[in-house]
Amino acid sequence: MLNNFNKQTRAITNSSKYLSLGIEVFLPAVLGTLIGHYWLDEPQKTPIWTISLALLGFLIGMYKLFKTVLQINKKNKHNDNHKYNNSNNS
C-alpha cells in the first residue's frame, strides 16, 4: 500500500514539473501577444507591437526552458556520478 502511494506521489511530482515547465514556456508568449495587441497596437492599428512582444515572450520562454533543461541535466549527472562512486566503493 505504501509503495503504491509513493509511486503515485512521484508521478504527480513529475507531472507537475512538466506542467509548470509548459506554463513557463507558453505564458510569456501569450502575455506578450495580448499586451501588444490590446494595449499597444489597438490605438495605432499596426501589428508591430504584437509581433515584437510575442517574439520577445517566445524567446523568454525558450530561455527558461533551456535553463531548466541544463539544471535537470546537471542534477542527473551529479546523481549518476554519485551512484557510480557508491558502486565502486562496495
N, C-alpha and C positions, 0 to 999 in steps of 0.2 A: 504494500500500500504506500509506504513512504517513498519507495523507489519510483513508483508511478507519479507521485506528487512532484518529485524532483525533476522528472522528465518534462512534466507539464510546465513547471516553473521555468525551466531552462528554455523551453520552446517559446513561451511568452516573452521572456527576456530577449531572446534572439530576434523574434519578430518585431518587438518594439524598437530595437536598434535599427532595423531596416526601414521601418515605418518613419521613424524620426529622420533618418537619412534622406528618404524620399521627400519628406516635407521640406527639409533644409535645401534641397536642390530645386524643388518646384515653386516654393513660396516667393523667393526673391524675384524670379522672372514674372510671376503673375502680378505681384505688387508693383513692380516697375511698369508693366504694361498698363495696369489700371490707373496708376498715378499719372503716367504720361498721357494717357488718352483723356481721362475725365478731368484732370486738374490743369494740365498744361496745354494740351492740344485743342481742347474744346473751344476756347476763345479764339484761337488763331486759325483753326480749321486746317492744320497741317499735321501730318503724322510723324514729324521729325522727333518729337519728344517720346512718343510711344515707342518708336523703333529704337531710339537710343537707350531709354531706360529698360526696355525689355532685354536688349543685348547686355546691358550692364548687370541686370538681375541674373541673367543666364550665366555670365562669367563669375559672378559671386557664388552662385550655386555650384558651379563646376569647381571653383577653388575650395569650397567647403567639402565637396565630395573627395577631391584629390587629397586634401589634408587628412580627412578621416581614414581613407584607404592607407595612407602612409602610417598613421598611428596604429591601425589594425595590423599591418604587416610587421611593424616594429615590435608590437606586443607578441605576435605569433612567433617571430624569430627568437625573441627572448625566451618564450616558453619552450620552443624546440631545443634551444641551447641548454636550457636548464634540464630538460628530460634527457638529453644526450649525456650531459655531465653526470647525472644521477645513475644512468645505466652503466657507465664506465666505472663508477666507484663501487658498484655492487659486486 
